[in-house]
């Protein structure tokens, strides 16, 4: 049982069957299922405690609640058994709840009033609707609104709907270090869903409009004053279509993943002769060879077209070319080796980057992390020196690969 922040719907359930505990600064209520029940069914009921005060208050519900079911002139004594005993401190402005189960008497029907008239939390009342005409009871006890919450949802429910839930992984996120200057290299990246197209579901393609942002820096961490050698800023706007999770996207050993198409700007934020910038329209697609949940090869080609002029770096296309190929060999959740390669115009300037990622199991860190070994050989590791060849071996940590 955890103390959780108060979501919006709790205000509604407090309108019925509540009792204020002045000594403990708590408001306690019964939260019952809203759907019709059947006679002799097992029902899930929650005992909700809300703390509207400015100080923390203990919430200790009994292992058993004794009450009465009333239907007109008839009544039945009932017991509500706790599914999770314990005591919790409810912070100011937060709530906590304890789950109970109740077995309905056979032969009951219509509107039933549940009354808890003994114990510390009383009087409590709530209404259950029983439909005797229903042929079969549900295999699982009907759930209350609180039963659908997990520990992270209540405090962030409103924020997730409008903000956090729109973020997702985009390009790899990592920090690495090598012995050659500039030794350190790091990258972070995310995408933010701007628009969801109609018809999205788990069995259809997920079609969205995304804003993406990637920033990659080379850092001369061992130099005087540890300056940043160069940084590439890469905002983008693109349409993304991800394939469904059903077998419809399987073609023999191939699994279709989806594609992205859009616009990307890239610059290093410098001025005068150090300024570098370009704009491209790009298309990236991907498919998997082999079983997605076992050893497989991801093939993700990307092509682009330059838009606008390249005044700041007129020969960049000669070195970067018009596309790149990403190959990832690995097992889902396991070790993976990624190859990213591109060639300049007329295949005159080849560039290769290899990324070996090995999962790290660190009990103190509650997020996925990988040990990363990265080898780069070619042109354009920094936008500043797009026409200079370099090679570097680095190692570090990757959070998104």
Secondary structure, 3 states (H helix, E strand, C coil): CCCEECCCCHHHHCCCCEEEECCCCEEEEEECCCCCECCCCEEEEEEEEECCCCCCEEEECCCEEEEEEEECCEEEEEEEEECCCCEEEECCCEEEEEEEEEECCCCCCEEEEEEECCCCCCCEEEEEEECCCCCCCCCCCECCHHHHCCCCHHHHHHHHHHCHHHEECCCCEEEEEECCCCCEEEEEEEEEEEEECCCCCCCCCEEEEEEEEEEEEEECCCCHHHCEEEEEEEEEEEEEEECCCCHHHEECCEEEEEEEEEEEEEECCCCHHHCCEEEEEEEEEEEEEECCCCEEEEEEEEEEEEECCCHHHCCHHHHHCCEEEEEEEEECCCCEEEEEEEECHHHCCEEEEEEEEEECCCCCCCCCCEEEEEEEEEECCCHHHCCCEEEEEEEEEEEEC
